[in-house]
Amino acid sequence: MDYSTFRKIPIILRPRIHSGKHLFRSLAPAQAFYGLGEHEKAIECYDYALIFYPEDPQIHHLKGHSLELLKKPEEALNSFEKALSKDPETPNCIITEASI
């Protein structure tokens, strides 16, 4: 996410990524955009969170869902595969990947 996009996010929704305990708060903007159907913006937030948490399967999985809803199956599949590589026992990724 570039700085100009970050500045457009209301302060209360801006990611606060400083340590692992703030992961939930860092995903709040992405989840808000996802819920509003703003999947491009959600993906920007997931990409930002992945800078700090590249090994987190949940972020890859959620990003995959947004990509899937944007009708980008190859990119979605790539995100689901990354999530599975981080945690092979993630049942949601296995089910979602099979449906693509």
MMTF fields as JSON, N, C-alpha, C and O atoms, coordinates in Angstrom:
{
  "mmtfVersion": "1.0.0",
  "mmtfProducer": "UNKNOWN",
  "numBonds": 399,
  "numAtoms": 400,
  "numGroups": 100,
  "numChains": 1,
  "numModels": 1,
  "chainsPerModel": [1],
  "groupsPerChain": [100],
  "chainIdList": ["A"],
  "bondAtomList": [4, 2, 8, 6, 12, 10, 16, 14, 20, 18, 24, 22, 28, 26, 32, 30, 36, 34, 40, 38, 44, 42, 48, 46, 52, 50, 56, 54, 60, 58, 64, 62, 68, 66, 72, 70, 76, 74, 80, 78, 84, 82, 88, 86, 92, 90, 96, 94, 100, 98, 104, 102, 108, 106, 112, 110, 116, 114, 120, 118, 124, 122, 128, 126, 132, 130, 136, 134, 140, 138, 144, 142, 148, 146, 152, 150, 156, 154, 160, 158, 164, 162, 168, 166, 172, 170, 176, 174, 180, 178, 184, 182, 188, 186, 192, 190, 196, 194, 200, 198, 204, 202, 208, 206, 212, 210, 216, 214, 220, 218, 224, 222, 228, 226, 232, 230, 236, 234, 240, 238, 244, 242, 248, 246, 252, 250, 256, 254, 260, 258, 264, 262, 268, 266, 272, 270, 276, 274, 280, 278, 284, 282, 288, 286, 292, 290, 296, 294, 300, 298, 304, 302, 308, 306, 312, 310, 316, 314, 320, 318, 324, 322, 328, 326, 332, 330, 336, 334, 340, 338, 344, 342, 348, 346, 352, 350, 356, 354, 360, 358, 364, 362, 368, 366, 372, 370, 376, 374, 380, 378, 384, 382, 388, 386, 392, 390, 396, 394],
  "bondOrderList": [1, 1, 1, 1, 1, 1, 1, 1, 1, 1, 1, 1, 1, 1, 1, 1, 1, 1, 1, 1, 1, 1, 1, 1, 1, 1, 1, 1, 1, 1, 1, 1, 1, 1, 1, 1, 1, 1, 1, 1, 1, 1, 1, 1, 1, 1, 1, 1, 1, 1, 1, 1, 1, 1, 1, 1, 1, 1, 1, 1, 1, 1, 1, 1, 1, 1, 1, 1, 1, 1, 1, 1, 1, 1, 1, 1, 1, 1, 1, 1, 1, 1, 1, 1, 1, 1, 1, 1, 1, 1, 1, 1, 1, 1, 1, 1, 1, 1, 1],
  "groupList": [{"groupName": "MET", "atomNameList": ["N", "CA", "C", "O"], "elementList": ["N", "C", "C", "O"], "formalChargeList": [0, 0, 0, 0], "bondAtomList": [1, 0, 2, 1, 3, 2], "bondOrderList": [1, 1, 2], "singleLetterCode": "M", "chemCompType": "L-PEPTIDE LINKING"}, {"groupName": "ASP", "atomNameList": ["N", "CA", "C", "O"], "elementList": ["N", "C", "C", "O"], "formalChargeList": [0, 0, 0, 0], "bondAtomList": [1, 0, 2, 1, 3, 2], "bondOrderList": [1, 1, 2], "singleLetterCode": "D", "chemCompType": "L-PEPTIDE LINKING"}, {"groupName": "TYR", "atomNameList": ["N", "CA", "C", "O"], "elementList": ["N", "C", "C", "O"], "formalChargeList": [0, 0, 0, 0], "bondAtomList": [1, 0, 2, 1, 3, 2], "bondOrderList": [1, 1, 2], "singleLetterCode": "Y", "chemCompType": "L-PEPTIDE LINKING"}, {"groupName": "SER", "atomNameList": ["N", "CA", "C", "O"], "elementList": ["N", "C", "C", "O"], "formalChargeList": [0, 0, 0, 0], "bondAtomList": [1, 0, 2, 1, 3, 2], "bondOrderList": [1, 1, 2], "singleLetterCode": "S", "chemCompType": "L-PEPTIDE LINKING"}, {"groupName": "THR", "atomNameList": ["N", "CA", "C", "O"], "elementList": ["N", "C", "C", "O"], "formalChargeList": [0, 0, 0, 0], "bondAtomList": [1, 0, 2, 1, 3, 2], "bondOrderList": [1, 1, 2], "singleLetterCode": "T", "chemCompType": "L-PEPTIDE LINKING"}, {"groupName": "PHE", "atomNameList": ["N", "CA", "C", "O"], "elementList": ["N", "C", "C", "O"], "formalChargeList": [0, 0, 0, 0], "bondAtomList": [1, 0, 2, 1, 3, 2], "bondOrderList": [1, 1, 2], "singleLetterCode": "F", "chemCompType": "L-PEPTIDE LINKING"}, {"groupName": "ARG", "atomNameList": ["N", "CA", "C", "O"], "elementList": ["N", "C", "C", "O"], "formalChargeList": [0, 0, 0, 0], "bondAtomList": [1, 0, 2, 1, 3, 2], "bondOrderList": [1, 1, 2], "singleLetterCode": "R", "chemCompType": "L-PEPTIDE LINKING"}, {"groupName": "LYS", "atomNameList": ["N", "CA", "C", "O"], "elementList": ["N", "C", "C", "O"], "formalChargeList": [0, 0, 0, 0], "bondAtomList": [1, 0, 2, 1, 3, 2], "bondOrderList": [1, 1, 2], "singleLetterCode": "K", "chemCompType": "L-PEPTIDE LINKING"}, {"groupName": "ILE", "atomNameList": ["N", "CA", "C", "O"], "elementList": ["N", "C", "C", "O"], "formalChargeList": [0, 0, 0, 0], "bondAtomList": [1, 0, 2, 1, 3, 2], "bondOrderList": [1, 1, 2], "singleLetterCode": "I", "chemCompType": "L-PEPTIDE LINKING"}, {"groupName": "PRO", "atomNameList": ["N", "CA", "C", "O"], "elementList": ["N", "C", "C", "O"], "formalChargeList": [0, 0, 0, 0], "bondAtomList": [1, 0, 2, 1, 3, 2], "bondOrderList": [1, 1, 2], "singleLetterCode": "P", "chemCompType": "L-PEPTIDE LINKING"}, {"groupName": "LEU", "atomNameList": ["N", "CA", "C", "O"], "elementList": ["N", "C", "C", "O"], "formalChargeList": [0, 0, 0, 0], "bondAtomList": [1, 0, 2, 1, 3, 2], "bondOrderList": [1, 1, 2], "singleLetterCode": "L", "chemCompType": "L-PEPTIDE LINKING"}, {"groupName": "HIS", "atomNameList": ["N", "CA", "C", "O"], "elementList": ["N", "C", "C", "O"], "formalChargeList": [0, 0, 0, 0], "bondAtomList": [1, 0, 2, 1, 3, 2], "bondOrderList": [1, 1, 2], "singleLetterCode": "H", "chemCompType": "L-PEPTIDE LINKING"}, {"groupName": "GLY", "atomNameList": ["N", "CA", "C", "O"], "elementList": ["N", "C", "C", "O"], "formalChargeList": [0, 0, 0, 0], "bondAtomList": [1, 0, 2, 1, 3, 2], "bondOrderList": [1, 1, 2], "singleLetterCode": "G", "chemCompType": "PEPTIDE LINKING"}, {"groupName": "ALA", "atomNameList": ["N", "CA", "C", "O"], "elementList": ["N", "C", "C", "O"], "formalChargeList": [0, 0, 0, 0], "bondAtomList": [1, 0, 2, 1, 3, 2], "bondOrderList": [1, 1, 2], "singleLetterCode": "A", "chemCompType": "L-PEPTIDE LINKING"}, {"groupName": "GLN", "atomNameList": ["N", "CA", "C", "O"], "elementList": ["N", "C", "C", "O"], "formalChargeList": [0, 0, 0, 0], "bondAtomList": [1, 0, 2, 1, 3, 2], "bondOrderList": [1, 1, 2], "singleLetterCode": "Q", "chemCompType": "L-PEPTIDE LINKING"}, {"groupName": "GLU", "atomNameList": ["N", "CA", "C", "O"], "elementList": ["N", "C", "C", "O"], "formalChargeList": [0, 0, 0, 0], "bondAtomList": [1, 0, 2, 1, 3, 2], "bondOrderList": [1, 1, 2], "singleLetterCode": "E", "chemCompType": "L-PEPTIDE LINKING"}, {"groupName": "CYS", "atomNameList": ["N", "CA", "C", "O"], "elementList": ["N", "C", "C", "O"], "formalChargeList": [0, 0, 0, 0], "bondAtomList": [1, 0, 2, 1, 3, 2], "bondOrderList": [1, 1, 2], "singleLetterCode": "C", "chemCompType": "L-PEPTIDE LINKING"}, {"groupName": "ASN", "atomNameList": ["N", "CA", "C", "O"], "elementList": ["N", "C", "C", "O"], "formalChargeList": [0, 0, 0, 0], "bondAtomList": [1, 0, 2, 1, 3, 2], "bondOrderList": [1, 1, 2], "singleLetterCode": "N", "chemCompType": "L-PEPTIDE LINKING"}],
  "groupTypeList": [0, 1, 2, 3, 4, 5, 6, 7, 8, 9, 8, 8, 10, 6, 9, 6, 8, 11, 3, 12, 7, 11, 10, 5, 6, 3, 10, 13, 9, 13, 14, 13, 5, 2, 12, 10, 12, 15, 11, 15, 7, 13, 8, 15, 16, 2, 1, 2, 13, 10, 8, 5, 2, 9, 15, 1, 9, 14, 8, 11, 11, 10, 7, 12, 11, 3, 10, 15, 10, 10, 7, 7, 9, 15, 15, 13, 10, 17, 3, 5, 15, 7, 13, 10, 3, 7, 1, 9, 15, 4, 9, 17, 16, 8, 8, 4, 15, 13, 3, 8],
  "groupIdList": [1, 2, 3, 4, 5, 6, 7, 8, 9, 10, 11, 12, 13, 14, 15, 16, 17, 18, 19, 20, 21, 22, 23, 24, 25, 26, 27, 28, 29, 30, 31, 32, 33, 34, 35, 36, 37, 38, 39, 40, 41, 42, 43, 44, 45, 46, 47, 48, 49, 50, 51, 52, 53, 54, 55, 56, 57, 58, 59, 60, 61, 62, 63, 64, 65, 66, 67, 68, 69, 70, 71, 72, 73, 74, 75, 76, 77, 78, 79, 80, 81, 82, 83, 84, 85, 86, 87, 88, 89, 90, 91, 92, 93, 94, 95, 96, 97, 98, 99, 100],
  "secStructList": [7, 7, 2, 2, 2, 2, 2, 2, 1, 7, 4, 4, 4, 1, 7, 7, 7, 1, 1, 4, 4, 4, 2, 2, 2, 2, 2, 2, 2, 2, 2, 2, 2, 2, 2, 6, 6, 7, 2, 2, 2, 2, 2, 2, 2, 2, 2, 2, 2, 2, 2, 2, 7, 6, 6, 7, 2, 2, 2, 2, 2, 2, 2, 2, 2, 2, 2, 2, 2, 6, 6, 7, 2, 2, 2, 2, 2, 2, 2, 2, 2, 2, 2, 2, 2, 2, 7, 6, 6, 7, 2, 2, 2, 2, 2, 2, 2, 2, 2, 7],
  "xCoordList": [0.854, 0.0, 0.9, 1.811, 0.641, 1.447, 0.935, -0.152, 1.74, 1.425, 0.144, -0.625, -0.096, -1.299, -2.572, -3.567, -2.533, -3.686, -3.845, -4.957, -2.713, -2.746, -3.369, -4.153, -3.023, -3.534, -5.039, -5.677, -5.622, -7.063, -7.872, -9.084, -7.213, -7.905, -8.139, -7.198, -9.358, -9.598, -8.639, -8.305, -8.212, -7.212, -7.608, -6.753, -8.875, -9.3, -9.099, -8.964, -9.075, -8.909, -7.478, -7.191, -6.581, -5.216, -4.533, -4.717, -3.743, -3.042, -2.056, -1.38, -1.986, -1.015, -0.181, -0.465, 0.846, 1.645, 2.998, 3.858, 3.176, 4.453, 4.927, 6.126, 4.005, 4.371, 3.234, 2.157, 3.479, 2.486, 1.161, 0.121, 1.167, -0.081, -1.019, -2.192, -0.511, -1.335, -1.839, -2.368, -1.683, -2.096, -3.578, -3.967, -4.408, -5.848, -6.169, -6.955, -5.569, -5.82, -5.3, -5.863, -4.237, -3.694, -4.601, -4.56, -5.416, -6.337, -7.684, -8.501, -7.934, -9.228, -9.567, -10.699, -8.637, -8.996, -9.321, -10.266, -8.554, -8.797, -10.168, -10.905, -10.509, -11.807, -12.949, -14.018, -12.716, -13.743, -13.973, -15.115, -12.884, -13.018, -13.65, -14.473, -13.263, -13.839, -15.353, -16.116, -15.777, -17.199, -17.98, -19.174, -17.305, -17.939, -17.881, -18.405, -17.235, -17.101, -15.982, -15.886, -15.138, -14.0, -12.779, -11.842, -12.805, -11.797, -10.414, -9.41, -10.338, -9.03, -8.343, -7.151, -9.096, -8.54, -8.202, -7.196, -9.038, -8.752, -7.431, -6.618, -7.226, -5.989, -4.778, -3.732, -4.916, -3.815, -3.469, -2.297, -4.498, -4.272, -3.64, -2.741, -4.104, -3.503, -2.043, -1.188, -1.75, -0.36, 0.495, 1.645, -0.07, 0.651, 0.925, 2.035, -0.078, 0.108, 1.134, 1.876, 1.178, 2.136, 3.578, 4.499, 3.784, 5.141, 5.675, 6.847, 4.816, 5.21, 4.999, 5.692, 4.035, 3.699, 3.664, 2.61, 4.793, 4.783, 4.491, 4.122, 4.644, 4.441, 3.04, 2.741, 2.188, 0.866, -0.093, -0.429, -0.54, -1.429, -2.792, -3.411, -3.26, -4.574, -4.619, -5.607, -3.568, -3.555, -3.574, -4.301, -2.769, -2.751, -4.129, -4.601, -4.757, -6.077, -7.124, -7.908, -7.142, -8.109, -7.888, -8.838, -6.612, -6.297, -6.818, -7.339, -6.678, -7.177, -8.674, -9.154, -9.414, -10.863, -11.2, -12.085, -10.505, -10.768, -10.425, -11.157, -9.317, -8.933, -9.957, -10.266, -10.472, -11.49, -12.755, -13.347, -13.155, -14.346, -14.133, -15.095, -12.883, -12.571, -12.393, -11.978, -12.716, -12.612, -11.172, -10.899, -10.261, -8.85, -8.423, -7.677, -8.897, -8.686, -7.22, -6.842, -6.39, -4.982, -4.278, -3.52, -4.543, -3.937, -4.505, -3.776, -5.8, -6.423, -5.808, -5.48, -5.653, -5.052, -3.636, -3.228, -2.895, -1.538, -1.555, -0.725, -2.503, -2.602, -2.989, -2.451, -3.932, -4.329, -3.174, -2.995, -2.394, -1.24, -0.188, 0.44, 0.003, 0.934, 0.437, 1.22, -0.872, -1.432, -1.212, -0.842, -1.442, -1.239, 0.219, 0.528, 1.122, 2.546, 2.986, 3.913, 2.322, 2.646, 2.033, 2.615, 0.845, 0.155, -0.642, -1.798, -0.034, -0.69, -1.981, -2.749, -2.229, -3.431, -4.587, -5.585, -4.475, -5.53, -6.708, -6.643, -7.784, -8.902, -9.609, -10.033, -9.743, -10.436, -9.716, -10.354, -8.381, -7.61, -7.773, -7.876, -7.795, -7.934, -9.281, -9.365, -10.334, -11.682, -11.797, -12.329, -11.3, -11.401, -10.603, -11.069, -9.413, -8.56, -9.226, -9.134, -9.887, -10.56, -11.735, -12.086, -12.345, -13.511, -13.142, -13.993, -11.888, -11.48, -11.285, -10.942],
  "yCoordList": [-1.169, 0.0, 1.231, 1.344, 2.137, 3.339, 4.324, 4.159, 5.345, 6.274, 7.058, 7.315, 7.443, 8.221, 7.408, 7.947, 6.114, 5.255, 5.102, 5.15, 4.918, 4.767, 5.997, 5.873, 7.182, 8.416, 8.564, 9.282, 7.897, 7.995, 7.116, 7.291, 6.176, 5.301, 6.085, 6.68, 6.104, 6.814, 6.329, 5.146, 7.242, 6.93, 5.72, 4.896, 5.593, 4.476, 3.13, 2.112, 3.102, 1.852, 1.58, 0.49, 2.52, 2.33, 1.178, 0.992, 0.408, -0.714, -0.236, 0.777, -0.962, -0.694, -1.953, -2.823, -2.035, -3.249, -2.976, -2.328, -3.465, -3.328, -4.647, -4.852, -5.525, -6.834, -7.803, -7.401, -9.076, -10.107, -9.875, -10.281, -9.241, -9.056, -8.069, -7.968, -7.35, -6.376, -6.892, -6.117, -8.186, -8.723, -8.493, -8.089, -8.744, -8.561, -7.127, -6.888, -6.171, -4.764, -4.396, -3.519, -5.048, -4.725, -5.229, -4.706, -6.231, -6.762, -6.06, -6.291, -5.214, -4.529, -3.729, -3.822, -2.94, -2.202, -3.138, -2.894, -4.193, -5.143, -5.782, -5.908, -6.178, -6.804, -5.805, -6.177, -4.543, -3.526, -3.34, -3.303, -3.224, -3.081, -4.325, -4.224, -5.493, -6.751, -6.729, -7.049, -6.354, -6.315, -5.316, -5.497, -4.263, -3.253, -3.609, -2.883, -4.743, -5.139, -4.424, -4.504, -3.729, -2.993, -3.919, -3.719, -4.92, -5.97, -5.517, -6.035, -4.57, -4.038, -3.381, -3.587, -2.595, -1.932, -2.959, -2.823, -3.98, -5.036, -5.717, -5.994, -5.982, -6.645, -5.766, -6.271, -4.456, -3.55, -3.669, -3.672, -3.766, -3.904, -5.256, -5.33, -6.319, -7.631, -7.618, -8.164, -6.993, -6.907, -6.147, -6.508, -5.099, -4.327, -5.19, -5.185, -5.922, -6.794, -7.887, -8.297, -8.36, -9.414, -8.932, -9.743, -7.632, -7.097, -7.461, -7.807, -7.382, -7.623, -9.066, -9.557, -9.744, -11.115, -12.009, -12.555, -12.17, -12.95, -14.434, -15.12, -14.926, -16.348, -16.663, -17.821, -15.668, -15.887, -16.461, -15.774, -17.701, -18.311, -17.632, -17.615, -17.076, -16.432, -15.259, -15.082, -14.466, -13.294, -13.739, -13.176, -14.755, -15.273, -15.818, -15.618, -16.505, -17.086, -15.996, -16.089, -14.976, -13.894, -13.129, -12.738, -12.921, -12.256, -13.091, -12.546, -14.397, -15.288, -15.149, -15.191, -14.984, -14.803, -13.525, -13.527, -12.445, -11.195, -11.342, -10.862, -12.002, -12.214, -13.078, -12.841, -14.068, -14.937, -14.136, -14.324, -13.246, -12.431, -11.409, -10.935, -11.077, -10.173, -10.928, -10.359, -12.222, -13.071, -13.165, -13.075, -13.35, -13.549, -14.913, -14.985, -15.999, -17.333, -17.753, -18.445, -17.354, -17.764, -17.123, -17.778, -15.823, -15.133, -15.659, -15.806, -15.937, -16.484, -17.832, -18.101, -18.669, -19.982, -19.852, -20.619, -18.89, -18.644, -18.281, -18.765, -17.426, -17.051, -18.237, -18.413, -19.058, -20.234, -21.229, -21.858, -21.376, -22.272, -21.77, -22.563, -20.452, -19.883, -20.162, -20.52, -19.996, -20.274, -21.728, -22.032, -22.628, -24.059, -24.384, -25.253, -23.698, -23.965, -23.514, -24.081, -22.499, -22.005, -22.913, -23.124, -23.443, -24.319, -25.359, -25.118, -26.51, -27.539, -28.095, -28.74, -27.863, -28.396, -27.405, -27.633, -26.314, -25.302, -25.812, -25.81, -26.251, -26.862, -25.883, -26.28, -24.638, -23.672, -23.503, -23.377, -23.498, -23.346, -24.553, -24.42, -25.71, -26.943, -26.946, -27.259, -26.601, -26.591, -25.514, -25.772, -24.306, -23.222, -23.513, -23.262, -24.036, -24.346, -25.383, -25.306, -26.337, -27.38, -26.829, -27.376, -25.754, -25.198, -24.296, -23.978, -23.892, -22.987, -23.76, -23.193],
  "zCoordList": [0.0, 0.0, 0.0, 0.819, -0.908, -0.928, 0.12, 0.674, 0.376, 1.45, 1.182, 2.108, -0.079, -0.374, -0.107, 0.378, -0.427, -0.129, 1.374, 1.9, 2.066, 3.524, 4.177, 5.117, 3.681, 4.271, 4.097, 4.868, 3.096, 2.855, 3.8, 3.925, 4.462, 5.41, 6.696, 7.223, 7.214, 8.475, 9.565, 9.634, 10.395, 11.424, 12.251, 12.575, 12.599, 13.445, 12.757, 13.435, 11.417, 10.688, 10.257, 9.759, 10.428, 9.948, 10.675, 11.877, 9.932, 10.555, 11.611, 11.435, 12.683, 13.73, 13.865, 14.689, 13.048, 13.017, 13.654, 13.057, 14.845, 15.523, 16.115, 16.303, 16.403, 16.94, 16.662, 16.223, 16.919, 16.656, 17.352, 16.833, 18.498, 19.232, 18.538, 18.899, 17.554, 16.852, 15.504, 14.708, 15.241, 13.954, 13.711, 12.615, 14.71, 14.528, 14.148, 13.232, 14.843, 14.539, 13.164, 12.509, 12.71, 11.394, 10.285, 9.171, 10.567, 9.566, 9.575, 8.683, 10.555, 10.651, 9.4, 8.925, 8.837, 7.621, 6.462, 5.711, 6.318, 5.233, 5.38, 4.402, 6.576, 6.816, 6.59, 6.105, 6.944, 6.711, 5.209, 4.751, 4.449, 3.002, 2.382, 1.472, 2.878, 2.381, 2.591, 1.68, 3.784, 4.111, 3.266, 3.024, 2.821, 1.98, 0.499, -0.346, 0.193, -1.2, -1.925, -3.149, -1.19, -1.754, -1.745, -0.972, -2.603, -2.548, -3.003, -2.513, -3.922, -4.327, -3.125, -2.897, -2.365, -1.184, -0.107, 0.589, 0.029, 1.001, 0.655, 1.537, -0.617, -1.053, -0.746, -0.34, -0.937, -0.592, 0.895, 1.271, 1.725, 3.17, 3.505, 4.343, 2.856, 3.092, 2.666, 3.363, 1.516, 1.064, 2.067, 2.314, 2.639, 3.652, 4.884, 5.417, 5.329, 6.489, 6.197, 7.089, 4.944, 4.584, 4.611, 4.703, 4.534, 4.685, 6.066, 6.215, 7.064, 8.444, 8.887, 9.778, 8.256, 8.633, 7.392, 7.064, 6.696, 5.45, 5.65, 4.697, 6.837, 7.112, 7.63, 7.922, 7.747, 8.325, 7.285, 6.321, 7.458, 6.464, 6.377, 5.313, 7.487, 7.498, 6.524, 5.813, 6.488, 5.606, 4.147, 3.329, 3.826, 2.454, 2.067, 0.947, 3.012, 2.766, 2.528, 1.584, 3.369, 3.215, 1.916, 1.238, 1.58, 0.311, -0.856, -1.829, -0.76, -1.798, -2.003, -3.135, -0.913, -1.027, -1.79, -2.646, -1.486, -2.204, -3.679, -4.545, -3.961, -5.357, -6.086, -7.254, -5.391, -5.985, -6.331, -7.394, -5.425, -5.662, -6.78, -7.385, -7.046, -8.156, -9.471, -10.48, -9.439, -10.637, -11.139, -12.336, -10.18, -10.508, -9.962, -8.985, -10.593, -10.026, -9.938, -8.993, -10.894, -10.837, -9.645, -8.929, -9.445, -8.306, -6.984, -6.003, -6.968, -5.757, -5.419, -4.264, -6.424, -6.214, -5.672, -4.801, -6.182, -5.693, -4.205, -3.436, -3.801, -2.384, -1.511, -0.418, -2.002, -1.229, -1.122, -0.079, -2.185, -2.14, -1.152, -0.45, -1.099, -0.115, 1.297, 2.177, 1.512, 2.835, 3.214, 4.348, 2.26, 2.535, 2.784, 3.599, 2.092, 2.31, 3.7, 4.278, 4.231, 5.577, 6.65, 7.714, 6.343, 7.291, 6.505, 6.158, 6.222, 5.4, 5.984, 5.271, 7.241, 7.899, 7.903, 8.588, 7.157, 7.134, 6.319, 5.089, 6.968, 6.219, 5.284, 4.199, 5.67, 4.801, 3.486, 2.441, 3.521, 2.284, 1.38, 0.161, 1.976, 1.187, 0.491, -0.697, 1.216, 0.645, -0.433, -1.513, -0.144, -1.104, -2.351, -3.463, -2.181, -3.33, -4.224, -5.449, -3.619, -4.393, -5.189, -6.235, -4.707, -5.391, -6.574, -7.405, -6.645, -7.747, -8.98, -10.017]
}
